[in-house]
Amino acid sequence: MAQNPKTITSTEHVPASEHGGGFPPFQKETFASQIVWLVITFVALYLLISRIAIPRIGGIFEERDKRIQGDFADAQRAKEDSEAALAAYEKALADARNRAQAIGAEIRDKLHAEAEVRRKALEEQLNKQLAEAEKTIATTKAGAMANVRGIAVETASAIVERLIGTAPPAPAVAAAVDETLKR
């Protein structure tokens, strides 16, 4: 088998002159066709990106902006709702406090009125008992005074009899005791 001088094996070294004279994109014979294909490829990529990719990316950005704005709007509504709920809670709490104070004042007034009625009834009862006690005391005093007068008349008569030796007349002793008791 004879070797063809043009066939190159992997162990052989090929000089640069056999490749056709340098880097292929810079060869004069293929330069114009490479420029045409570069322009066609660039225009095709430019059209593909400008007509398909950029609108899709723009749509994604717009959708994202809309979603963010929607989320901000939802957050603002939630904040306003929570502030309204807080205001309603505080108003309900203030109303409840006012009602509690009104109920407390009403109960206090009611209990005060009941206590006043009981106090007046007790005062009337005590005044009646006091009047009865004063009547009893006056009766007892009158009875005691009547007994005191009799005792005083007997004692005075006995003292005068011992002093002078004879019993004084009873009407004179009674008149003297009555005159002394009047002072």
Buried (B, 14 or more C-beta within 10 A) or exposed (E): EEEEEEEEEEEEEEEEEEEEEEEEEEEEEEEEEEEEEEEEEEEEEEEEEEEEEEEEEEEEEEEEEEEEEEEEEEEEEEEEEEEEEEEEEEEEEEEEEEEEEEEEEEEEEEEEEEEEEEEEEEEEEEEEEEEEEEEEEEEEEEEEEEEBBEEBBEEBBEEBEEEEEEEBEEEEBBEBBEEEEEE
